[in-house]
Amino acid sequence: MKGALQQLDKVELINLQRLAHLLKSLSPTEVETLELLLDEEAMRIIKTSVKELDEGQSIPLDEW
């Protein structure tokens, strides 16, 4: 059992290292997108806005 736990710790460490590498390689635009995707309030607002747009509830730019 102890060997299995040690192996599990190594797997998690590898995944975290890979995640860290991926995060470091993101462009500023990708980081901003990730921040939006992780922000529950921002995603709620975006989803609501898209729904309103689909339902024709948009405001023309010249009236905004």
N, C-alpha and C positions, 0 to 999 in steps of 0.2 A: 504494500500500500504506500509506503514512504517513497518508493521509487516512482510510482505513478504521480504522486503529488509534486515531486521535484520536476518530473517531465512536464506536468501541466504548467508549473511556474515558468519553465523555459519557453513554452509555447506562447503564453501570455506576454512574456517579455519580448519575444520576437515580433508578435503582432503590434505591440506598442512601439517598438523601434521602427517598424515599417510605417506605422501611422505617423510617427514623428517625421520620418523622411518624406513622406507624401505631403505633409503639411508644410514643411520647409520649402518644397518645390512648387508650391502654389503661387500663381501670379497675384498681384494685388486685386485684380478683378475677381479671381476665383475665391480669394479670402473673403471679400465683401459678399459674394454670393453665398458662401458657406455661413457667414454670420447671419445673413437674412434667413436662410433655411433653418438655422438653429434658434432663431428668435420667434417664439410662439405668437407674440402680439403682432409682429410684422407680418407673419404668414397669415394670420387671421384677417388683417387689414387687406392684404393682397388678394386673398380668396374672396372677400366680400366685394372688393372693387371689380374683380373679374366677373363675378356673378351679376353685379349691377350693370356692367358694360354689356354682358350677354343679354340682359333683359331690356336693353335700350334706355337705361337710366343715366346715360352720360350727359355731361354738360359741354356744349361746344366751347372750344378754346376762346373764341371772341366774347363769350358770355362769362367766362371764368374769372 
